[in-house]
């Protein structure tokens, strides 16, 4: 997290996880778009790699949200 971004300690952990998931999805879309428009193969591959990393992060967060949802039942 950037140094200038304050952490809201009043936010429930599950809400922070949901917000993180939104950010991961946005990052994925951004990297995928950069890969799509990249003209150099090395740059395209870099953005594709980064997009896949964001997809992995999103999966981890989604799994955590599902665990929390089932815990609440």
C-alpha distances in whole Angstrom, upper triangle without the diagonal:
4,6,8,7,9,9,12,14,17,16,18,16,17,16,13,14,15,13,10,14,14,11,12,16,15,14,17,19,18,18,21,23,22,24,27,27,27,30,29,30,27,24,25,25,22,20,22,21,17,18,20,17,15,18,18,15,16,19,18,16,19,21,20,20,24,24,23,26,28,28,28,32
4,6,6,9,10,14,16,19,18,20,19,21,19,16,17,18,15,14,17,17,13,15,18,17,15,18,20,18,19,22,23,22,24,27,27,26,30,29,30,27,24,26,26,22,21,23,22,18,20,22,19,17,21,21,18,19,23,21,20,23,25,23,24,27,28,27,29,32,32,32,35
4,6,8,10,13,15,19,19,21,20,22,21,17,19,21,18,16,20,20,17,18,22,20,19,22,24,22,23,26,27,25,28,31,30,30,33,32,33,30,28,29,29,25,24,27,26,22,24,25,22,21,24,24,21,23,26,24,22,26,28,26,26,30,30,29,31,34,33,33,37
4,6,9,12,15,18,18,21,20,23,20,17,20,21,17,17,20,20,17,19,22,20,19,23,24,22,23,27,27,26,28,31,31,30,33,33,34,32,29,30,31,27,26,28,27,24,25,27,24,22,26,26,23,24,27,26,24,27,29,27,27,31,31,29,31,35,34,34,37
4,6,9,12,15,14,17,17,19,17,14,16,17,14,13,17,16,14,16,19,17,17,21,22,20,22,25,25,25,28,30,30,30,33,33,34,32,29,30,30,27,25,27,26,22,23,25,23,20,23,24,20,21,24,23,20,23,26,23,23,27,28,26,28,31,30,30,33
4,6,9,12,12,15,15,18,15,13,16,17,14,14,18,18,16,18,21,20,20,23,25,23,25,28,29,28,31,33,33,33,37,37,37,35,32,33,33,30,28,30,29,25,26,28,25,22,25,25,22,22,25,23,21,24,26,23,23,27,27,25,27,30,29,28,32
4,6,9,9,12,12,14,12,10,13,14,12,12,16,16,15,17,20,20,20,23,24,24,25,28,29,29,31,33,34,34,38,38,38,36,33,33,33,30,28,30,29,25,25,27,24,21,24,24,20,20,23,21,18,21,23,20,20,24,24,21,23,27,25,25,29
4,5,6,9,10,13,11,9,13,14,12,13,16,16,16,19,21,21,21,24,26,25,27,30,31,31,33,35,36,36,40,40,40,38,36,36,36,33,31,32,31,27,27,28,26,23,25,25,21,21,24,22,19,21,23,20,19,23,23,20,22,25,24,23,27
4,5,8,9,12,11,10,13,15,14,15,18,19,18,20,23,23,24,26,28,28,30,32,33,34,36,38,39,39,43,43,43,41,38,38,38,35,33,34,33,29,29,30,27,25,26,26,22,22,24,22,19,21,23,19,19,22,22,19,21,24,22,21,25
4,6,9,12,10,10,14,15,14,16,18,19,19,22,24,24,25,28,29,29,31,33,34,35,37,39,40,41,44,45,45,43,40,40,40,37,35,36,35,31,31,32,29,26,28,27,24,23,25,23,20,22,23,20,19,22,22,18,20,23,21,20,23
4,6,8,6,7,10,11,10,12,15,15,16,18,20,21,22,24,26,26,28,30,31,32,34,36,37,38,42,42,42,40,37,37,37,34,32,33,32,28,28,28,26,23,24,24,21,20,22,20,16,18,20,16,15,18,18,15,17,20,19,17,21
4,5,5,6,9,10,11,13,14,16,17,19,20,21,23,25,26,27,29,30,32,33,35,36,38,39,43,43,42,41,38,37,37,35,32,33,32,28,28,28,26,23,24,23,20,19,20,18,15,16,17,14,12,15,15,12,13,17,15,14,17
4,5,5,6,9,10,10,12,14,15,16,18,20,21,22,25,26,27,28,30,31,33,34,36,37,41,41,40,38,36,35,34,32,30,30,29,26,25,25,23,20,21,20,17,16,17,15,12,14,14,11,10,13,13,10,12,15,14,14,17
4,5,5,6,9,10,10,13,14,15,17,19,20,21,23,24,26,27,29,30,31,33,35,36,40,40,39,37,35,34,33,31,29,29,28,25,24,24,22,19,19,18,15,14,15,13,10,11,12,9,7,10,10,7,9,12,12,11,15
4,5,5,6,9,10,11,12,14,15,17,18,20,21,23,24,26,27,29,30,32,33,35,38,39,38,37,34,33,33,31,28,28,28,25,23,24,22,19,19,19,16,14,16,15,11,12,14,11,9,13,14,11,12,15,15,14,17
4,5,5,6,9,10,11,12,14,15,16,18,20,21,22,24,26,27,28,30,32,33,36,36,36,34,32,31,31,28,26,26,25,22,21,22,20,17,18,18,14,13,15,14,10,12,14,11,10,14,15,12,14,18,17,17,20
4,5,5,6,9,10,10,12,14,15,16,18,20,21,22,24,26,27,28,30,31,35,35,34,32,30,29,28,26,24,24,23,20,19,19,17,14,15,14,11,10,12,10,6,9,10,8,7,11,12,10,12,15,15,15,19
4,5,5,6,9,10,11,12,14,15,17,19,20,21,23,24,26,27,29,30,34,34,34,33,30,29,28,27,24,24,23,20,19,19,18,14,15,15,12,10,12,11,8,8,11,10,7,11,13,11,12,15,16,16,18
4,5,5,6,9,10,11,12,14,16,17,18,20,21,23,24,26,27,28,32,33,32,31,28,27,27,25,23,23,23,19,18,19,17,14,15,16,13,11,14,13,10,11,14,13,11,15,16,15,16,19,19,19,22
4,5,5,6,9,10,10,12,14,15,16,18,20,21,22,24,26,27,30,30,30,28,26,25,25,22,20,20,19,16,15,16,14,11,12,13,9,8,11,11,8,10,13,11,11,14,16,15,16,19,20,20,23
4,5,5,6,9,10,10,12,14,15,16,18,20,21,22,25,25,29,30,29,28,25,24,23,22,19,19,18,15,14,14,13,10,10,11,8,6,9,9,6,7,11,10,9,12,14,14,15,18,19,19,22
4,6,5,6,9,10,11,12,14,15,17,18,20,21,23,24,28,29,28,28,25,23,24,22,19,19,19,16,14,15,15,11,11,13,11,8,12,13,10,10,14,14,12,15,18,17,17,20,22,22,24
4,5,5,6,9,10,10,12,14,15,16,18,20,21,22,26,26,26,25,22,21,21,19,16,17,17,14,12,14,13,9,11,13,10,9,13,13,11,12,16,15,15,18,20,19,20,23,24,24,27
4,5,5,6,9,10,10,12,14,15,16,18,20,21,24,25,24,23,20,19,19,17,14,14,14,11,9,11,9,6,7,9,7,6,10,10,9,11,14,14,14,17,19,19,20,22,24,24,27
4,5,5,6,9,10,10,12,14,15,16,19,20,24,24,23,23,20,19,19,17,14,14,14,12,9,11,11,7,7,10,9,7,10,12,11,11,14,15,15,17,19,20,20,23,24,25,27
4,5,5,6,9,10,11,12,14,15,17,18,22,23,23,22,19,18,19,17,14,14,15,12,10,13,13,9,10,13,12,10,14,15,14,14,18,18,18,20,23,23,23,26,27,27,29
4,5,5,6,8,10,10,12,14,15,16,20,20,20,19,16,15,16,14,10,12,12,9,7,10,10,7,9,12,10,10,13,15,14,15,18,19,19,21,24,24,25,27,29,29,31
4,5,5,6,8,10,10,12,14,15,19,19,19,18,15,14,14,13,9,9,10,8,5,7,8,5,6,10,10,9,12,14,14,14,17,19,19,20,23,24,24,27,28,29,31
4,6,5,6,9,10,10,12,14,18,19,19,19,16,14,15,14,10,10,13,10,7,10,12,9,10,13,13,12,15,17,16,17,20,21,21,22,25,26,26,28,30,31,32
4,5,5,6,9,10,11,12,16,17,17,17,14,12,14,13,9,10,12,10,8,12,12,10,12,15,15,14,17,19,18,19,22,23,23,25,28,28,28,31,33,33,35
4,5,5,6,9,10,10,14,14,14,14,11,9,10,9,5,7,9,6,5,9,10,9,11,14,14,14,17,18,19,19,22,24,24,26,28,29,29,32,33,34,36
4,5,5,6,9,10,13,14,14,14,12,9,10,10,7,6,9,8,6,9,11,10,11,14,15,14,16,19,19,20,22,24,24,26,28,29,30,32,34,35,36
4,5,5,6,9,12,14,14,15,12,10,12,12,9,9,12,11,9,13,15,13,14,17,18,17,20,22,22,22,25,27,27,28,31,32,32,34,36,37,38
4,5,5,6,10,11,12,12,9,7,10,10,6,8,11,10,9,13,15,14,15,18,19,19,21,23,23,24,27,28,28,30,33,34,34,36,38,39,41
4,6,5,9,9,9,10,7,4,7,8,5,6,9,9,9,11,14,14,14,17,18,19,21,23,24,24,27,28,29,30,33,34,34,36,38,39,41
4,6,8,11,10,12,10,7,10,11,9,9,12,13,11,14,16,16,16,19,21,20,22,25,25,26,28,30,30,31,34,35,35,38,40,41,42
4,6,9,11,12,10,8,12,12,10,11,15,15,14,17,19,18,19,22,23,23,25,28,28,28,31,33,33,34,37,38,38,40,43,43,45
4,6,7,9,6,5,9,10,9,10,13,13,13,16,18,18,20,22,23,24,26,28,29,29,32,33,34,35,38,39,39,42,43,44,46
4,6,9,8,7,11,12,12,13,16,17,17,19,21,22,23,25,27,27,29,31,32,33,35,37,37,39,41,42,43,45,47,48,49
4,6,5,6,9,10,11,12,14,16,17,19,20,21,23,25,26,27,29,31,32,33,35,37,37,39,41,42,43,45,47,48,50
4,5,5,6,9,10,10,12,14,15,16,18,20,21,23,24,26,27,29,30,31,33,35,36,37,39,41,42,43,45,47,48
4,5,5,6,9,10,11,12,14,15,17,19,20,21,23,24,26,27,29,30,32,34,35,36,38,40,41,42,44,46,47
4,5,5,6,9,10,11,12,14,15,17,18,20,21,23,25,26,27,28,30,32,33,35,37,38,39,41,42,44,46
4,5,5,6,9,10,10,12,14,15,16,19,20,21,23,25,26,27,29,31,31,33,35,36,37,39,41,42,44
4,5,5,6,9,10,11,12,14,15,17,19,20,21,23,25,26,27,29,30,31,33,35,36,38,39,41,43
4,5,5,6,9,10,11,13,14,16,17,19,20,22,23,24,26,28,29,30,32,33,35,37,38,40,41
4,5,5,6,9,10,10,12,14,15,16,18,20,21,22,24,26,27,28,30,32,33,35,36,37,39
4,5,5,6,9,10,11,13,14,15,17,19,20,21,23,25,26,27,29,30,31,33,35,36,38
4,5,5,6,9,10,11,13,14,16,17,19,20,21,23,25,26,28,29,30,32,34,35,37
4,5,5,6,9,10,11,12,14,16,17,18,20,21,23,24,26,27,29,31,32,33,35
4,5,5,6,9,10,11,12,14,15,16,18,20,21,22,24,26,27,29,30,32,33
4,5,5,6,9,10,11,13,14,15,17,19,20,21,23,25,26,27,29,31,32
4,5,5,6,9,10,11,13,14,16,17,19,20,21,23,25,26,27,29,31
4,5,5,6,9,10,11,12,14,15,16,18,20,21,22,24,26,27,29
4,5,5,6,9,10,10,12,14,15,16,18,20,21,23,24,26,27
4,5,5,6,9,10,11,13,14,15,17,19,20,21,23,25,26
4,5,5,6,9,10,11,12,14,16,17,18,20,21,23,25
4,5,5,6,9,10,10,12,14,15,16,18,20,21,23
4,5,5,6,9,10,10,12,14,15,17,18,20,22
4,6,5,6,9,10,11,13,14,16,17,19,21
4,5,5,6,9,10,11,12,14,15,17,19
4,5,5,6,9,10,10,12,14,16,17
4,5,5,6,9,10,11,12,14,16
4,5,5,6,9,10,11,13,15
4,5,5,6,9,10,11,13
4,5,5,6,9,10,11
4,5,5,6,9,10
4,5,5,6,9
4,5,5,7
4,5,5
4,6
4
